Amino acid sequence: MKEVPLSRLPPGQKAEVRRLLGEGPLKFRLLDLGFVPGTTVEAVRRSPLGDPVAFCVRGALVALRSKDADLVLVEVLPGDQRRGACP
């Protein structure tokens, strides 16, 4: 399957983290937040103006700006995946 930036994931869609782009503190911060390769992430909701976006990752609700979500490359999962543990 094709890798896409996490920022392109529509609300309700799940994907698996494949890799992180960039270097330095931001990359380590994304890893600390749970965006680790192999982890399932779900786009939960967008703010009214479209940025930031809330994602469910490892049971936590995390909001990321689009420019930061662009650094997380994911592979979209089929639509029949179970809903995650986030609100």
N, CA, C and O atoms as a GROMACS GRO file, in nm:
protein
  348
    1MET      N    1   0.083  -0.120   0.000
    1MET     CA    2   0.000   0.000   0.000
    1MET      C    3   0.087   0.125   0.000
    1MET      O    4   0.207   0.120   0.025
    2LYS      N    5   0.024   0.234  -0.028
    2LYS     CA    6   0.093   0.362  -0.041
    2LYS      C    7   0.098   0.437   0.093
    2LYS      O    8   0.000   0.438   0.168
    3GLU      N    9   0.210   0.497   0.122
    3GLU     CA   10   0.225   0.580   0.242
    3GLU      C   11   0.169   0.719   0.212
    3GLU      O   12   0.194   0.776   0.106
    4VAL      N   13   0.092   0.774   0.308
    4VAL     CA   14   0.039   0.909   0.296
    4VAL      C   15   0.067   0.983   0.426
    4VAL      O   16   0.085   0.919   0.530
    5PRO      N   17   0.072   1.115   0.424
    5PRO     CA   18   0.090   1.191   0.548
    5PRO      C   19  -0.033   1.175   0.638
    5PRO      O   20  -0.146   1.169   0.590
    6LEU      N   21  -0.010   1.169   0.767
    6LEU     CA   22  -0.117   1.156   0.865
    6LEU      C   23  -0.218   1.269   0.851
    6LEU      O   24  -0.336   1.250   0.879
    7SER      N   25  -0.174   1.386   0.810
    7SER     CA   26  -0.263   1.502   0.796
    7SER      C   27  -0.374   1.480   0.694
    7SER      O   28  -0.474   1.551   0.697
    8ARG      N   29  -0.359   1.385   0.603
    8ARG     CA   30  -0.460   1.358   0.499
    8ARG      C   31  -0.567   1.260   0.544
    8ARG      O   32  -0.663   1.238   0.470
    9LEU      N   33  -0.554   1.202   0.661
    9LEU     CA   34  -0.649   1.103   0.710
    9LEU      C   35  -0.782   1.171   0.746
    9LEU      O   36  -0.782   1.263   0.828
   10PRO      N   37  -0.894   1.128   0.687
   10PRO     CA   38  -1.022   1.188   0.722
   10PRO      C   39  -1.072   1.135   0.857
   10PRO      O   40  -1.037   1.023   0.894
   11PRO      N   41  -1.151   1.212   0.930
   11PRO     CA   42  -1.204   1.164   1.058
   11PRO      C   43  -1.275   1.030   1.043
   11PRO      O   44  -1.352   1.008   0.949
   12GLY      N   45  -1.248   0.940   1.138
   12GLY     CA   46  -1.306   0.806   1.137
   12GLY      C   47  -1.219   0.703   1.069
   12GLY      O   48  -1.244   0.583   1.083
   13GLN      N   49  -1.117   0.745   0.995
   13GLN     CA   50  -1.029   0.653   0.924
   13GLN      C   51  -0.912   0.612   1.012
   13GLN      O   52  -0.857   0.694   1.086
   14LYS      N   53  -0.876   0.484   1.005
   14LYS     CA   54  -0.761   0.432   1.079
   14LYS      C   55  -0.645   0.407   0.983
   14LYS      O   56  -0.664   0.381   0.864
   15ALA      N   57  -0.524   0.414   1.039
   15ALA     CA   58  -0.403   0.388   0.960
   15ALA      C   59  -0.296   0.335   1.054
   15ALA      O   60  -0.306   0.346   1.176
   16GLU      N   61  -0.194   0.278   0.994
   16GLU     CA   62  -0.078   0.229   1.070
   16GLU      C   63   0.041   0.318   1.042
   16GLU      O   64   0.073   0.346   0.926
   17VAL      N   65   0.107   0.362   1.148
   17VAL     CA   66   0.226   0.446   1.132
   17VAL      C   67   0.335   0.362   1.066
   17VAL      O   68   0.366   0.252   1.112
   18ARG      N   69   0.394   0.415   0.961
   18ARG     CA   70   0.503   0.347   0.890
   18ARG      C   71   0.639   0.407   0.925
   18ARG      O   72   0.734   0.335   0.956
   19ARG      N   73   0.649   0.541   0.919
   19ARG     CA   74   0.777   0.604   0.950
   19ARG      C   75   0.758   0.752   0.978
   19ARG      O   76   0.654   0.810   0.945
   20LEU      N   77   0.858   0.811   1.040
   20LEU     CA   78   0.857   0.953   1.071
   20LEU      C   79   0.964   1.022   0.989
   20LEU      O   80   1.075   0.971   0.974
   21LEU      N   81   0.931   1.138   0.937
   21LEU     CA   82   1.027   1.219   0.863
   21LEU      C   83   1.089   1.320   0.958
   21LEU      O   84   1.039   1.341   1.069
   22GLY      N   85   1.195   1.382   0.914
   22GLY     CA   86   1.257   1.488   0.994
   22GLY      C   87   1.351   1.434   1.099
   22GLY      O   88   1.368   1.313   1.114
   23GLU      N   89   1.411   1.525   1.170
   23GLU     CA   90   1.509   1.493   1.273
   23GLU      C   91   1.487   1.585   1.392
   23GLU      O   92   1.406   1.678   1.385
   24GLY      N   93   1.558   1.560   1.498
   24GLY     CA   94   1.561   1.652   1.610
   24GLY      C   95   1.446   1.637   1.708
   24GLY      O   96   1.380   1.534   1.714
   25PRO      N   97   1.424   1.743   1.786
   25PRO     CA   98   1.328   1.740   1.897
   25PRO      C   99   1.185   1.707   1.855
   25PRO      O  100   1.116   1.635   1.928
   26LEU      N  101   1.138   1.756   1.740
   26LEU     CA  102   1.001   1.728   1.699
   26LEU      C  103   0.980   1.579   1.672
   26LEU      O  104   0.877   1.523   1.710
   27LYS      N  105   1.076   1.516   1.606
   27LYS     CA  106   1.065   1.373   1.580
   27LYS      C  107   1.058   1.296   1.712
   27LYS      O  108   0.978   1.204   1.725
   28PHE      N  109   1.142   1.332   1.808
   28PHE     CA  110   1.141   1.263   1.937
   28PHE      C  111   1.011   1.290   2.013
   28PHE      O  112   0.962   1.203   2.084
   29ARG      N  113   0.956   1.410   1.998
   29ARG     CA  114   0.829   1.443   2.062
   29ARG      C  115   0.716   1.358   2.004
   29ARG      O  116   0.631   1.309   2.079
   30LEU      N  117   0.714   1.340   1.872
   30LEU     CA  118   0.612   1.255   1.809
   30LEU      C  119   0.625   1.110   1.857
   30LEU      O  120   0.524   1.043   1.881
   31LEU      N  121   0.747   1.063   1.870
   31LEU     CA  122   0.768   0.928   1.923
   31LEU      C  123   0.718   0.918   2.067
   31LEU      O  124   0.654   0.820   2.104
   32ASP      N  125   0.747   1.019   2.148
   32ASP     CA  126   0.701   1.021   2.287
   32ASP      C  127   0.548   1.020   2.296
   32ASP      O  128   0.492   0.961   2.389
   33LEU      N  129   0.482   1.084   2.201
   33LEU     CA  130   0.336   1.088   2.200
   33LEU      C  131   0.274   0.956   2.154
   33LEU      O  132   0.152   0.938   2.164
   34GLY      N  133   0.355   0.863   2.103
   34GLY     CA  134   0.305   0.731   2.063
   34GLY      C  135   0.302   0.705   1.916
   34GLY      O  136   0.257   0.599   1.874
   35PHE      N  137   0.349   0.799   1.834
   35PHE     CA  138   0.350   0.780   1.689
   35PHE      C  139   0.474   0.699   1.650
   35PHE      O  140   0.567   0.750   1.588
   36VAL      N  141   0.471   0.572   1.688
   36VAL     CA  142   0.581   0.479   1.668
   36VAL      C  143   0.544   0.388   1.551
   36VAL      O  144   0.430   0.344   1.541
   37PRO      N  145   0.639   0.358   1.462
   37PRO     CA  146   0.608   0.268   1.351
   37PRO      C  147   0.542   0.138   1.400
   37PRO      O  148   0.586   0.077   1.496
   38GLY      N  149   0.433   0.100   1.330
   38GLY     CA  150   0.357  -0.020   1.366
   38GLY      C  151   0.234   0.010   1.451
   38GLY      O  152   0.151  -0.079   1.472
   39THR      N  153   0.222   0.132   1.500
   39THR     CA  154   0.109   0.169   1.586
   39THR      C  155  -0.011   0.210   1.501
   39THR      O  156   0.004   0.277   1.399
   40THR      N  157  -0.130   0.169   1.545
   40THR     CA  158  -0.253   0.209   1.479
   40THR      C  159  -0.296   0.345   1.532
   40THR      O  160  -0.294   0.370   1.653
   41VAL      N  161  -0.336   0.432   1.442
   41VAL     CA  162  -0.381   0.567   1.477
   41VAL      C  163  -0.511   0.594   1.403
   41VAL      O  164  -0.530   0.549   1.290
   42GLU      N  165  -0.601   0.668   1.468
   42GLU     CA  166  -0.729   0.702   1.406
   42GLU      C  167  -0.750   0.853   1.411
   42GLU      O  168  -0.729   0.916   1.514
   43ALA      N  169  -0.790   0.910   1.299
   43ALA     CA  170  -0.827   1.052   1.297
   43ALA      C  171  -0.966   1.061   1.360
   43ALA      O  172  -1.060   0.995   1.315
   44VAL      N  173  -0.979   1.143   1.465
   44VAL     CA  174  -1.104   1.151   1.539
   44VAL      C  175  -1.187   1.270   1.495
   44VAL      O  176  -1.304   1.254   1.460
   45ARG      N  177  -1.129   1.390   1.498
   45ARG     CA  178  -1.203   1.509   1.457
   45ARG      C  179  -1.108   1.620   1.418
   45ARG      O  180  -0.991   1.624   1.459
   46ARG      N  181  -1.161   1.712   1.338
   46ARG     CA  182  -1.087   1.832   1.297
   46ARG      C  183  -1.147   1.951   1.370
   46ARG      O  184  -1.266   1.953   1.401
   47SER      N  185  -1.064   2.050   1.396
   47SER     CA  186  -1.116   2.173   1.455
   47SER      C  187  -1.201   2.244   1.350
   47SER      O  188  -1.192   2.212   1.231
   48PRO      N  189  -1.284   2.340   1.391
   48PRO     CA  190  -1.371   2.408   1.294
   48PRO      C  191  -1.297   2.471   1.175
   48PRO      O  192  -1.350   2.476   1.064
   49LEU      N  193  -1.176   2.517   1.198
   49LEU     CA  194  -1.099   2.576   1.087
   49LEU      C  195  -1.008   2.474   1.018
   49LEU      O  196  -0.933   2.510   0.928
   50GLY      N  197  -1.014   2.347   1.060
   50GLY     CA  198  -0.940   2.240   0.996
   50GLY      C  199  -0.803   2.210   1.053
   50GLY      O  200  -0.739   2.114   1.012
   51ASP      N  201  -0.756   2.290   1.147
   51ASP     CA  202  -0.623   2.269   1.203
   51ASP      C  203  -0.623   2.319   1.348
   51ASP      O  204  -0.652   2.437   1.368
   52PRO      N  205  -0.592   2.240   1.447
   52PRO     CA  206  -0.532   2.108   1.443
   52PRO      C  207  -0.635   1.995   1.424
   52PRO      O  208  -0.755   2.019   1.415
   53VAL      N  209  -0.583   1.872   1.418
   53VAL     CA  210  -0.664   1.752   1.406
   53VAL      C  211  -0.637   1.666   1.528
   53VAL      O  212  -0.522   1.653   1.572
   54ALA      N  213  -0.743   1.606   1.582
   54ALA     CA  214  -0.729   1.515   1.697
   54ALA      C  215  -0.716   1.372   1.647
   54ALA      O  216  -0.793   1.328   1.562
   55PHE      N  217  -0.619   1.301   1.701
   55PHE     CA  218  -0.593   1.162   1.666
   55PHE      C  219  -0.599   1.076   1.791
   55PHE      O  220  -0.560   1.119   1.899
   56CYS      N  221  -0.648   0.954   1.774
   56CYS     CA  222  -0.644   0.857   1.883
   56CYS      C  223  -0.522   0.769   1.857
   56CYS      O  224  -0.512   0.703   1.754
   57VAL      N  225  -0.430   0.769   1.952
   57VAL     CA  226  -0.310   0.688   1.940
   57VAL      C  227  -0.281   0.624   2.077
   57VAL      O  228  -0.264   0.694   2.176
   58ARG      N  229  -0.277   0.492   2.079
   58ARG     CA  230  -0.251   0.416   2.202
   58ARG      C  231  -0.344   0.456   2.317
   58ARG      O  232  -0.300   0.465   2.432
   59GLY      N  233  -0.473   0.479   2.285
   59GLY     CA  234  -0.571   0.511   2.387
   59GLY      C  235  -0.574   0.656   2.432
   59GLY      O  236  -0.653   0.691   2.520
   60ALA      N  237  -0.491   0.740   2.375
   60ALA     CA  238  -0.487   0.882   2.413
   60ALA      C  239  -0.534   0.967   2.295
   60ALA      O  240  -0.510   0.933   2.179
   61LEU      N  241  -0.600   1.077   2.327
   61LEU     CA  242  -0.641   1.172   2.225
   61LEU      C  243  -0.534   1.280   2.214
   61LEU      O  244  -0.507   1.351   2.311
   62VAL      N  245  -0.473   1.292   2.096
   62VAL     CA  246  -0.362   1.384   2.074
   62VAL      C  247  -0.396   1.476   1.958
   62VAL      O  248  -0.438   1.429   1.851
   63ALA      N  249  -0.380   1.607   1.977
   63ALA     CA  250  -0.404   1.704   1.870
   63ALA      C  251  -0.271   1.746   1.810
   63ALA      O  252  -0.176   1.780   1.881
   64LEU      N  253  -0.265   1.743   1.677
   64LEU     CA  254  -0.145   1.783   1.604
   64LEU      C  255  -0.180   1.888   1.500
   64LEU      O  256  -0.285   1.882   1.437
   65ARG      N  257  -0.090   1.984   1.482
   65ARG     CA  258  -0.102   2.077   1.370
   65ARG      C  259  -0.072   2.001   1.242
   65ARG      O  260   0.001   1.902   1.242
   66SER      N  261  -0.131   2.046   1.133
   66SER     CA  262  -0.112   1.978   1.004
   66SER      C  263   0.035   1.969   0.966
   66SER      O  264   0.080   1.866   0.914
   67LYS      N  265   0.111   2.075   0.991
   67LYS     CA  266   0.253   2.073   0.952
   67LYS      C  267   0.330   1.967   1.031
   67LYS      O  268   0.429   1.913   0.980
   68ASP      N  269   0.288   1.937   1.154
   68ASP     CA  270   0.353   1.830   1.231
   68ASP      C  271   0.303   1.693   1.187
   68ASP      O  272   0.381   1.598   1.180
   69ALA      N  273   0.172   1.682   1.158
   69ALA     CA  274   0.115   1.555   1.111
   69ALA      C  275   0.171   1.516   0.974
   69ALA      O  276   0.172   1.398   0.940
   70ASP      N  277   0.218   1.614   0.897
   70ASP     CA  278   0.281   1.584   0.767
   70ASP      C  279   0.408   1.501   0.782
   70ASP      O  280   0.449   1.433   0.688
   71LEU      N  281   0.470   1.505   0.899
   71LEU     CA  282   0.594   1.431   0.924
   71LEU      C  283   0.571   1.284   0.957
   71LEU      O  284   0.666   1.206   0.963
   72VAL      N  285   0.444   1.246   0.980
   72VAL     CA  286   0.411   1.108   1.014
   72VAL      C  287   0.352   1.043   0.890
   72VAL      O  288   0.245   1.082   0.844
   73LEU      N  289   0.421   0.944   0.835
   73LEU     CA  290   0.371   0.872   0.717
   73LEU      C  291   0.300   0.746   0.763
   73LEU      O  292   0.352   0.669   0.843
   74VAL      N  293   0.178   0.726   0.710
   74VAL     CA  294   0.096   0.613   0.752
   74VAL      C  295   0.047   0.535   0.630
   74VAL      O  296   0.052   0.583   0.517
   75GLU      N  297   0.001   0.413   0.657
   75GLU     CA  298  -0.065   0.331   0.556
   75GLU      C  299  -0.209   0.314   0.600
   75GLU      O  300  -0.235   0.265   0.710
   76VAL      N  301  -0.302   0.356   0.517
   76VAL     CA  302  -0.444   0.350   0.550
   76VAL      C  303  -0.489   0.205   0.564
   76VAL      O  304  -0.454   0.120   0.482
   77LEU      N  305  -0.567   0.177   0.671
   77LEU     CA  306  -0.620   0.044   0.696
   77LEU      C  307  -0.759   0.030   0.634
   77LEU      O  308  -0.827   0.130   0.614
   78PRO      N  309  -0.801  -0.092   0.605
   78PRO     CA  310  -0.936  -0.112   0.550
   78PRO      C  311  -1.041  -0.056   0.644
   78PRO      O  312  -1.018  -0.047   0.765
   79GLY      N  313  -1.156  -0.018   0.590
   79GLY     CA  314  -1.262   0.046   0.666
   79GLY      C  315  -1.329  -0.040   0.770
   79GLY      O  316  -1.406   0.013   0.851
   80ASP      N  317  -1.305  -0.171   0.773
   80ASP     CA  318  -1.375  -0.258   0.867
   80ASP      C  319  -1.302  -0.273   1.001
   80ASP      O  320  -1.336  -0.362   1.079
   81GLN      N  321  -1.204  -0.190   1.028
   81GLN     CA  322  -1.132  -0.195   1.156
   81GLN      C  323  -1.223  -0.149   1.269
   81GLN      O  324  -1.306  -0.060   1.249
   82ARG      N  325  -1.207  -0.206   1.389
   82ARG     CA  326  -1.286  -0.167   1.506
   82ARG      C  327  -1.254  -0.025   1.548
   82ARG      O  328  -1.143   0.024   1.526
   83ARG      N  329  -1.351   0.040   1.608
   83ARG     CA  330  -1.330   0.175   1.663
   83ARG      C  331  -1.234   0.166   1.779
   83ARG      O  332  -1.238   0.070   1.856
   84GLY      N  333  -1.146   0.265   1.791
   84GLY     CA  334  -1.044   0.266   1.895
   84GLY      C  335  -1.100   0.298   2.033
   84GLY      O  336  -1.221   0.311   2.051
   85ALA      N  337  -1.011   0.309   2.131
   85ALA     CA  338  -1.048   0.329   2.270
   85ALA      C  339  -1.063   0.476   2.308
   85ALA      O  340  -1.082   0.507   2.426
   86CYS      N  341  -1.054   0.566   2.213
   86CYS     CA  342  -1.066   0.708   2.243
   86CYS      C  343  -1.210   0.754   2.237
   86CYS      O  344  -1.293   0.690   2.173
   87PRO      N  345  -1.240   0.864   2.303
   87PRO     CA  346  -1.376   0.918   2.302
   87PRO      C  347  -1.417   0.967   2.165
   87PRO      O  348  -1.529   1.015   2.147
   0.00000   0.00000   0.00000
